[in-house]
């Protein structure tokens, strides 16, 4: 099922068993995806394996690459920024930097048995509304998507022990993640993000340590290396071009950083993970 609005708003709702159709694997500019696994499933995202349990939801942005596979029973919800911009509506759903635009691994949310009926009912209402073409359809679908995102955000906070964290602290952590997602190409140090947040690097380090989230610098470096692996695996860009694109002054500095994190040089990584791509 697919909704197309008059201003290029897109919302897709699919229950997939077997191979997904092209609509789910083709790029969707500024697209965000919620994937609800009805059965346990092994998947690979950005080359990394994930063992997903039944009734878990994973949140992906347009930059994530999920490898096409046979799905047992999966529900996809995809939408673009024109349909619902979580950045513009962050005061409503508070998921920016948590569910989406997070610099860490894709968030995975477990739907508890006590909450499952809510999700099932919402999916049924979604499906019915997709078949109701009238002048209120867009607003109704937006409202349901907002409800789904809020449910997922609440569960994420509870399952990651963020319910008792002060709201301003959560907002700071979310904003840091979001800024890393926006600027990791050019800013490689904590001081740059601290300045954007009008905080000191020490304040950020203390907050992350208090929440057991590691070091801010680690998050920045993880995001850079994630993008490096994506570009090496899924594009034919020369290593030198990738280095400059990721903000390195020369290919040697990029190669040293990559080898330190991944254990192999960029060209070796590409030869192993994407042998069909000409190594340059």
C-alpha positions as CSV (number, residue, x, y, z in Angstrom):
1,X,0.0,0.0,0.0
2,X,1.3,3.4,-0.9
3,X,0.1,7.0,-0.3
4,X,1.3,9.7,-2.7
5,X,0.4,13.3,-1.8
6,X,0.1,16.3,-4.0
7,X,3.4,17.7,-2.7
8,X,5.4,14.5,-3.1
9,X,4.5,13.2,0.3
10,X,5.1,9.4,0.4
11,X,4.0,6.8,2.9
12,X,4.4,3.1,2.3
13,X,2.9,0.3,4.3
14,X,3.8,-3.3,3.4
15,X,3.6,-6.7,5.1
16,X,6.3,-8.8,3.4
17,X,6.8,-12.5,3.4
18,X,9.6,-13.6,1.0
19,X,11.6,-11.1,-1.0
20,X,10.7,-7.4,-0.7
21,X,9.5,-5.6,-3.8
22,X,11.5,-2.8,-5.4
23,X,9.5,-0.2,-3.6
24,X,11.1,-1.2,-0.3
25,X,14.7,-1.5,-1.5
26,X,14.8,1.4,-3.9
27,X,16.2,4.7,-2.5
28,X,13.7,7.1,-1.1
29,X,15.2,10.6,-0.7
30,X,15.0,11.8,2.9
31,X,13.2,8.5,3.7
32,X,12.9,6.9,7.1
33,X,11.8,3.3,7.7
34,X,10.4,1.4,10.7
35,X,10.7,-2.4,10.3
36,X,8.5,-4.6,12.5
37,X,9.7,-8.2,12.6
38,X,6.8,-10.5,13.3
39,X,9.2,-13.5,13.5
40,X,12.8,-13.9,14.4
41,X,15.1,-13.1,11.5
42,X,18.8,-12.8,10.6
43,X,19.5,-9.7,8.6
44,X,22.5,-7.7,7.5
45,X,22.5,-3.9,7.8
46,X,25.5,-2.0,6.4
47,X,27.3,-5.4,6.3
48,X,26.8,-6.1,10.0
49,X,24.7,-9.2,11.1
50,X,21.7,-8.7,13.4
51,X,19.7,-11.4,15.1
52,X,16.3,-9.9,15.4
53,X,13.7,-11.4,17.7
54,X,10.0,-11.7,17.0
55,X,8.1,-8.4,17.6
56,X,11.2,-6.2,17.5
57,X,11.3,-2.9,15.6
58,X,14.4,-1.5,14.0
59,X,14.6,2.1,12.8
60,X,16.6,3.0,9.7
61,X,17.3,6.2,7.8
62,X,17.9,6.7,4.1
63,X,21.6,6.1,4.6
64,X,21.3,2.6,6.0
65,X,21.7,-0.3,3.6
66,X,19.7,-3.5,4.5
67,X,20.7,-6.4,2.2
68,X,17.9,-8.0,0.3
69,X,16.9,-11.3,1.7
70,X,14.0,-13.6,2.2
71,X,11.8,-12.2,5.0
72,X,9.8,-14.6,7.2
73,X,7.1,-12.0,8.2
74,X,8.0,-8.3,8.3
75,X,6.0,-5.1,8.3
76,X,7.6,-2.0,6.7
77,X,6.5,1.6,7.3
78,X,8.4,4.0,5.1
79,X,7.9,7.7,4.8
80,X,9.7,10.8,3.5
81,X,10.4,14.2,5.0
82,X,7.5,15.7,3.0
83,X,5.1,13.4,4.6
84,X,6.3,13.8,8.2
85,X,9.5,15.7,9.2
86,X,10.6,14.5,12.6
87,X,13.1,17.4,12.8
88,X,10.3,20.0,12.4
89,X,8.0,18.0,14.7
90,X,10.6,17.1,17.3
91,X,8.6,18.8,20.1
92,X,5.8,16.4,19.3
93,X,7.6,13.1,19.1
94,X,11.1,13.7,20.6
95,X,12.7,10.9,18.6
96,X,15.4,12.9,16.7
97,X,18.7,11.5,17.8
98,X,17.1,8.4,19.4
99,X,15.1,6.5,16.8
100,X,16.4,8.3,13.8
101,X,19.5,10.4,13.0
102,X,21.5,8.7,15.7
103,X,25.2,8.3,15.3
104,X,25.2,4.9,16.9
105,X,23.9,1.5,15.8
106,X,20.3,1.4,14.4
107,X,18.0,1.4,17.4
108,X,16.1,-1.9,18.1
109,X,12.9,-1.8,20.2
110,X,11.2,-4.8,21.7
111,X,7.4,-4.7,21.8
112,X,6.4,-6.3,25.1
113,X,3.4,-8.6,25.1
114,X,1.4,-6.1,27.1
115,X,1.9,-3.5,24.4
116,X,1.4,-5.8,21.4
117,X,-2.3,-5.2,21.1
118,X,-1.7,-1.4,20.7
119,X,0.7,-2.0,17.8
120,X,-1.6,-4.5,16.2
121,X,-4.6,-2.2,16.4
122,X,-2.6,0.7,15.0
123,X,-1.4,-1.4,12.1
124,X,-5.0,-2.4,11.3
125,X,-6.1,1.2,11.5
126,X,-3.2,2.2,9.2
127,X,-4.3,-0.4,6.7
128,X,-7.9,0.7,6.7
129,X,-7.0,4.4,6.3
130,X,-4.7,3.7,3.4
131,X,-7.7,2.4,1.5
132,X,-9.8,5.5,2.4
133,X,-9.1,8.1,-0.2
134,X,-10.7,11.4,0.9
135,X,-9.6,14.9,1.8
136,X,-8.8,13.8,5.4
137,X,-6.6,10.9,4.6
138,X,-3.3,12.7,4.7
139,X,-4.0,14.2,8.2
140,X,-5.3,10.8,9.5
141,X,-2.2,9.0,8.3
142,X,0.1,11.6,9.7
143,X,-1.7,11.3,13.1
144,X,-1.3,7.5,13.1
145,X,2.4,7.7,12.1
146,X,3.0,10.2,14.9
147,X,1.2,7.8,17.4
148,X,3.5,4.9,16.2
149,X,6.7,7.0,16.6
150,X,5.6,8.1,20.1
151,X,5.0,4.5,21.1
152,X,8.4,3.4,19.9
153,X,10.1,6.3,21.5
154,X,8.5,5.5,24.9
155,X,9.6,1.9,24.7
156,X,13.1,2.9,23.6
157,X,13.5,5.2,26.6
158,X,12.2,2.6,29.0
159,X,14.4,-0.2,27.5
160,X,17.5,1.9,27.6
161,X,16.8,3.2,31.1
162,X,16.3,6.8,30.0
163,X,12.9,7.4,31.7
164,X,14.6,8.7,34.9
165,X,17.1,10.9,33.1
166,X,16.4,14.6,33.2
167,X,14.7,15.8,30.0
168,X,17.4,18.4,29.3
169,X,20.1,15.8,29.6
170,X,18.2,13.5,27.2
171,X,17.7,16.4,24.8
172,X,21.4,17.2,24.9
173,X,22.4,13.6,24.2
174,X,19.8,13.5,21.3
175,X,21.1,16.8,19.9
176,X,24.7,15.6,20.0
177,X,23.8,12.5,18.1
178,X,21.9,14.5,15.6
179,X,24.7,17.0,15.1
180,X,27.2,14.2,14.6
181,X,24.9,12.7,11.9
182,X,24.9,16.1,10.2
183,X,28.6,17.1,10.5
184,X,30.7,14.0,10.9
185,X,32.0,14.7,7.3
186,X,33.9,17.8,8.5
187,X,34.0,17.8,12.3
188,X,36.1,15.0,13.8
189,X,36.6,16.3,17.4
190,X,34.4,16.8,20.4
191,X,35.2,20.5,20.8
192,X,33.4,21.3,17.5
193,X,30.2,19.7,18.7
194,X,30.5,21.2,22.2
195,X,30.7,24.6,20.6
196,X,27.6,24.0,18.5
197,X,25.8,22.9,21.7
198,X,27.2,25.9,23.7
199,X,28.7,23.4,26.2
200,X,32.3,22.5,27.1
201,X,33.8,19.2,26.0
202,X,34.2,18.2,29.6
203,X,30.4,18.7,30.2
204,X,29.6,16.4,27.3
205,X,32.2,13.8,28.5
206,X,30.7,13.8,32.0
207,X,27.1,13.4,30.8
208,X,28.0,10.5,28.5
209,X,29.9,8.8,31.3
210,X,27.1,9.3,33.7
211,X,24.6,7.6,31.3
212,X,27.1,4.8,30.5
213,X,27.2,5.7,26.8
214,X,31.0,5.7,26.3
215,X,33.0,8.7,25.1
216,X,31.7,11.3,22.7
217,X,34.8,11.0,20.6
218,X,34.1,7.3,20.2
219,X,30.6,8.1,18.8
220,X,32.1,10.5,16.3
221,X,34.8,8.0,15.2
222,X,32.2,5.2,15.0
223,X,30.1,7.2,12.7
224,X,33.0,8.2,10.4
225,X,34.1,4.5,10.1
226,X,30.5,3.4,9.5
227,X,30.3,5.7,6.5
228,X,33.7,4.6,5.3
229,X,32.6,1.0,5.3
230,X,29.4,1.9,3.4
231,X,31.3,3.8,0.8
232,X,33.9,1.1,0.3
233,X,31.3,-1.7,0.2
234,X,28.5,-0.1,-1.8
235,X,30.1,2.5,-4.1
236,X,33.0,2.4,-6.6
237,X,34.5,5.7,-5.4
238,X,38.3,5.6,-5.2
239,X,39.8,5.4,-1.7
240,X,41.3,8.8,-2.2
241,X,37.9,10.4,-2.9
242,X,36.4,8.7,0.1
243,X,39.1,10.0,2.3
244,X,38.5,13.6,1.2
245,X,34.8,13.1,1.4
246,X,35.1,12.1,5.0
247,X,37.2,15.1,5.9
248,X,40.7,13.7,5.9
249,X,43.5,15.9,4.6
250,X,45.2,13.0,2.9
251,X,44.7,9.4,2.1
252,X,47.5,8.2,4.4
253,X,45.7,9.7,7.5
254,X,42.4,8.0,6.4
255,X,44.2,4.7,5.8
256,X,45.9,4.8,9.2
257,X,42.6,5.6,11.0
258,X,40.7,2.9,9.1
259,X,43.3,0.2,9.7
260,X,43.4,1.1,13.4
261,X,39.7,0.6,13.7
262,X,39.0,-2.2,11.2
263,X,42.3,-4.1,11.3
264,X,42.8,-3.9,7.5
265,X,43.6,-1.1,5.0
266,X,40.7,0.4,3.0
267,X,41.6,-1.4,-0.2
268,X,41.9,-4.7,1.6
269,X,38.5,-4.2,3.2
270,X,37.0,-3.6,-0.3
271,X,38.7,-6.6,-1.8
272,X,37.3,-8.8,0.9
273,X,33.8,-7.3,1.3
274,X,33.1,-6.1,-2.3
275,X,35.3,-8.0,-4.7
276,X,33.1,-7.0,-7.6
277,X,34.1,-3.3,-7.3
278,X,37.2,-2.2,-9.0
279,X,39.7,-1.2,-6.3
280,X,41.2,2.3,-6.8
